[in-house]
């Protein structure tokens, strides 16, 4: 174990079970997920629960997406989680990654937080990443054009999880077109992770810039679709973590399957 990680465990002893489970092959995926003993637990959480929803709705497959791939660690983790969950739940999961390849573009204005992000950050080594991917598909270009093209792809499975890691307001606002797609291309509740709504003390995210502004505008523009944080997520998890505040769900209230019951069927009124 690296010295840095060991030091972190000393300061945060609640992480010890997760580190143990990472190295214990018999531990189930669900147990590792419960203790954040997986790479990118937010991606695992969103993909797993989206897949459970899709299966409960009687669907045979779904799509998961990362917007802003950069070096590729997130997409590789998403691909791995999708493969494991697909095998366990018996549902097909297609994985896609969107990126400009050349790194962050020029900011459009102050809403892109140029005091935080600099053009050229997070450049991708396309050939290296492509050689490491097994099933995930890379989609290269500006999301303002690649997202609409993607939604017209024949045979696209309904989108169940999206990781937004585009840094800028302008890029995120353009990418949110994914969540404006026809209901047939979405699960009724799409799990969404927004990486840049919490940061260090120099980033100072607010609802007036960056991803949070893009989310606010999306909600204002859609009367029947709303992005909302998962209320009380931190209380459902074994280990408090920053990603809990970054996990949202798109609720498509007019989706034909939104009201279909997928909860427990064994609730009983207790006898007095």
C-alpha positions as CSV (number, residue, x, y, z in Angstrom):
1,X,0.0,0.0,0.0
2,X,1.4,3.4,-0.9
3,X,2.5,5.7,1.9
4,X,0.0,8.4,0.9
5,X,-2.9,6.0,1.0
6,X,-1.8,4.6,4.3
7,X,-1.6,8.1,5.8
8,X,-5.1,8.8,4.5
9,X,-6.5,5.7,6.2
10,X,-4.9,6.8,9.5
11,X,-6.7,10.1,9.2
12,X,-10.0,8.6,7.9
13,X,-10.4,5.2,9.6
14,X,-13.9,4.7,8.1
15,X,-12.1,3.9,4.8
16,X,-10.3,0.9,6.2
17,X,-13.1,-1.6,5.4
18,X,-13.2,-0.4,1.8
19,X,-9.5,-0.8,1.4
20,X,-9.7,-4.3,2.8
21,X,-12.6,-5.2,0.4
22,X,-10.7,-3.9,-2.6
23,X,-8.1,-6.6,-2.0
24,X,-10.5,-9.4,-1.1
25,X,-11.6,-11.3,-4.2
26,X,-14.6,-13.1,-2.7
27,X,-16.3,-9.8,-1.8
28,X,-19.4,-9.2,-4.0
29,X,-19.8,-6.2,-6.2
30,X,-22.7,-5.1,-4.0
31,X,-20.6,-5.3,-0.9
32,X,-17.8,-3.4,-2.5
33,X,-20.2,-0.8,-3.7
34,X,-21.7,-0.4,-0.3
35,X,-18.2,0.4,1.2
36,X,-16.9,2.5,-1.8
37,X,-14.4,-0.2,-2.4
38,X,-14.5,0.4,-6.2
39,X,-12.8,2.7,-8.6
40,X,-15.1,5.7,-9.1
41,X,-17.9,4.7,-6.7
42,X,-20.2,7.4,-8.1
43,X,-20.0,5.7,-11.5
44,X,-20.7,2.3,-10.0
45,X,-23.6,3.6,-7.9
46,X,-25.3,5.3,-10.9
47,X,-24.8,2.4,-13.3
48,X,-25.9,-0.2,-10.8
49,X,-29.1,1.5,-9.8
50,X,-29.9,2.5,-13.3
51,X,-29.5,-1.1,-14.4
52,X,-31.8,-2.3,-11.6
53,X,-34.4,0.2,-12.7
54,X,-34.1,-0.9,-16.3
55,X,-34.5,-4.5,-15.4
56,X,-37.5,-3.8,-13.1
57,X,-39.1,-2.0,-16.0
58,X,-38.7,-5.0,-18.3
59,X,-36.0,-3.5,-20.5
60,X,-33.2,-5.6,-21.9
61,X,-30.5,-3.0,-22.1
62,X,-29.4,0.6,-21.5
63,X,-26.6,3.1,-22.2
64,X,-24.1,4.8,-19.8
65,X,-22.1,7.8,-20.8
66,X,-19.1,9.8,-19.6
67,X,-18.8,13.4,-20.9
68,X,-15.2,14.6,-20.6
69,X,-13.0,11.5,-20.7
70,X,-9.5,13.1,-20.6
71,X,-6.9,10.5,-19.6
72,X,-9.6,7.8,-19.5
73,X,-9.5,6.5,-15.9
74,X,-13.2,7.2,-15.5
75,X,-14.2,5.6,-18.7
76,X,-12.2,2.5,-18.0
77,X,-13.8,2.3,-14.6
78,X,-17.3,2.8,-16.2
79,X,-16.6,0.1,-18.7
80,X,-15.5,-2.3,-16.0
81,X,-18.5,-1.6,-13.8
82,X,-20.9,-2.0,-16.8
83,X,-19.3,-5.4,-17.6
84,X,-19.7,-6.7,-14.0
85,X,-23.3,-5.3,-13.6
86,X,-24.4,-6.6,-17.0
87,X,-23.3,-10.1,-16.0
88,X,-24.9,-10.0,-12.6
89,X,-28.3,-8.5,-13.6
90,X,-28.6,-10.0,-17.1
91,X,-29.0,-6.7,-18.9
92,X,-26.9,-5.3,-21.8
93,X,-25.1,-2.1,-21.1
94,X,-23.5,0.0,-23.8
95,X,-20.7,2.4,-22.8
96,X,-19.8,5.7,-24.5
97,X,-17.3,8.4,-23.8
98,X,-17.4,12.0,-25.3
99,X,-14.3,14.2,-25.5
100,X,-12.7,16.9,-27.6
101,X,-9.3,15.1,-27.4
102,X,-7.4,18.4,-27.6
103,X,-8.3,19.4,-24.0
104,X,-10.5,22.2,-22.6
105,X,-11.3,24.8,-25.3
106,X,-11.2,28.5,-25.0
107,X,-13.8,29.8,-22.4
108,X,-16.8,31.6,-23.8
109,X,-17.2,34.0,-20.9
110,X,-17.1,34.3,-17.1
111,X,-19.7,31.5,-16.7
112,X,-17.0,29.0,-17.8
113,X,-14.9,29.9,-14.7
114,X,-11.7,30.8,-16.5
115,X,-10.1,31.6,-13.1
116,X,-10.3,27.8,-12.5
117,X,-9.9,26.2,-15.9
118,X,-7.3,26.8,-18.6
119,X,-7.5,25.9,-22.3
120,X,-5.6,22.8,-23.0
121,X,-6.2,21.1,-19.6
122,X,-7.0,17.4,-19.8
123,X,-5.7,16.6,-23.2
124,X,-6.3,13.0,-24.3
125,X,-3.9,10.4,-25.7
126,X,-6.5,9.0,-28.0
127,X,-4.5,6.1,-29.4
128,X,-3.3,4.9,-25.9
129,X,-6.8,5.1,-24.5
130,X,-8.4,3.4,-27.5
131,X,-5.9,0.5,-27.1
132,X,-7.0,0.0,-23.5
133,X,-10.7,0.1,-24.0
134,X,-12.6,-3.2,-24.6
135,X,-16.1,-2.3,-25.4
136,X,-16.6,1.4,-24.8
137,X,-17.0,3.7,-27.8
138,X,-15.2,7.0,-28.0
139,X,-17.1,9.9,-29.6
140,X,-14.7,12.8,-30.6
141,X,-15.7,16.4,-31.1
142,X,-17.6,19.3,-29.7
143,X,-20.6,18.1,-27.7
144,X,-22.7,20.9,-29.2
145,X,-22.6,18.8,-32.4
146,X,-21.7,15.3,-31.3
147,X,-24.6,15.0,-28.8
148,X,-27.4,15.7,-31.3
149,X,-25.7,13.3,-33.8
150,X,-25.5,10.7,-31.1
151,X,-29.2,10.9,-30.2
152,X,-30.0,10.0,-33.9
153,X,-27.9,6.8,-33.7
154,X,-29.9,3.8,-34.8
155,X,-30.4,1.2,-32.1
156,X,-29.4,3.5,-29.2
157,X,-30.4,1.9,-25.9
158,X,-32.1,4.1,-23.3
159,X,-29.7,6.3,-21.3
160,X,-29.5,5.3,-17.7
161,X,-26.5,7.0,-16.3
162,X,-24.5,10.1,-17.4
163,X,-21.3,11.4,-15.8
164,X,-20.9,15.1,-16.6
165,X,-17.2,16.1,-16.3
166,X,-16.9,19.0,-18.9
167,X,-15.9,21.7,-16.4
168,X,-17.4,24.6,-18.3
169,X,-20.9,26.0,-18.1
170,X,-21.1,26.3,-21.9
171,X,-20.0,22.6,-22.6
172,X,-22.3,21.3,-19.9
173,X,-25.3,23.3,-21.1
174,X,-24.7,21.9,-24.6
175,X,-24.3,18.3,-23.3
176,X,-27.6,18.5,-21.3
177,X,-29.3,18.1,-24.7
178,X,-28.9,14.4,-23.9
179,X,-31.5,14.8,-21.2
180,X,-33.9,16.6,-23.5
181,X,-34.0,13.6,-25.8
182,X,-37.2,11.7,-26.7
183,X,-38.5,9.6,-23.8
184,X,-37.8,6.4,-25.7
185,X,-34.1,7.2,-25.4
186,X,-34.1,7.7,-21.6
187,X,-35.0,5.8,-18.5
188,X,-37.7,7.5,-16.6
189,X,-35.1,8.4,-14.0
190,X,-31.6,8.9,-15.3
191,X,-28.8,8.9,-12.7
192,X,-26.4,11.8,-13.3
193,X,-23.0,12.6,-11.8
194,X,-21.8,16.2,-12.0
195,X,-18.1,16.4,-11.2
196,X,-17.7,20.1,-11.0
197,X,-20.3,21.2,-8.4
198,X,-17.9,20.8,-5.4
199,X,-14.3,21.8,-5.5
200,X,-11.4,23.2,-3.5
201,X,-11.4,26.6,-1.8
202,X,-10.3,28.4,-4.9
203,X,-13.1,27.1,-7.2
204,X,-16.1,28.5,-5.3
205,X,-18.9,26.9,-7.3
206,X,-22.3,28.6,-7.3
207,X,-25.6,28.5,-9.1
208,X,-24.6,31.5,-11.2
209,X,-21.6,29.9,-13.1
210,X,-20.4,26.5,-14.2
211,X,-22.3,23.2,-14.0
212,X,-24.7,24.5,-11.4
213,X,-25.9,27.3,-13.6
214,X,-26.4,24.8,-16.5
215,X,-28.5,22.6,-14.2
216,X,-30.6,25.6,-13.0
217,X,-31.2,26.7,-16.6
218,X,-32.2,23.2,-17.7
219,X,-34.7,22.9,-14.9
220,X,-36.2,26.3,-15.7
221,X,-36.5,25.3,-19.4
222,X,-38.3,22.0,-18.7
223,X,-41.7,21.9,-16.9
224,X,-41.8,18.0,-17.0
225,X,-38.2,17.2,-16.5
226,X,-36.1,18.2,-13.5
227,X,-32.6,17.5,-12.3
228,X,-32.4,17.1,-8.5
229,X,-29.9,15.8,-6.0
230,X,-30.7,12.5,-4.3
231,X,-32.1,13.7,-1.0
232,X,-30.4,12.1,1.9
233,X,-28.0,10.0,-0.1
234,X,-25.2,10.5,2.5
235,X,-27.4,8.8,5.1
236,X,-27.8,5.7,2.9
237,X,-24.1,5.2,2.5
238,X,-21.6,3.5,4.8
239,X,-18.9,6.1,4.2
240,X,-19.4,9.9,3.9
241,X,-18.0,11.1,0.7
242,X,-17.9,14.2,-1.6
243,X,-19.5,12.4,-4.5
244,X,-22.8,12.2,-2.6
245,X,-23.3,15.9,-3.2
246,X,-22.5,15.4,-6.9
247,X,-25.1,12.7,-7.6
248,X,-28.3,13.9,-9.2
249,X,-31.3,12.2,-11.0
250,X,-33.2,13.4,-14.0
251,X,-36.9,12.9,-13.2
252,X,-38.9,12.7,-16.5
253,X,-42.4,13.1,-15.0
254,X,-44.2,12.6,-18.3
255,X,-42.2,9.5,-19.3
256,X,-44.6,6.7,-20.1
257,X,-42.9,4.5,-17.6
258,X,-42.3,7.0,-14.8
259,X,-45.4,5.9,-12.8
260,X,-44.9,2.2,-13.3
261,X,-44.4,0.6,-9.9
262,X,-41.0,-1.0,-9.4
263,X,-40.8,-0.9,-5.6
264,X,-41.4,-3.6,-3.1
265,X,-44.6,-5.6,-3.5
266,X,-44.6,-7.2,-0.1
267,X,-45.5,-4.2,2.1
268,X,-48.0,-5.2,4.8
269,X,-49.9,-3.1,7.2
270,X,-48.9,-4.3,10.7
271,X,-51.6,-5.9,12.7
272,X,-52.3,-4.0,15.9
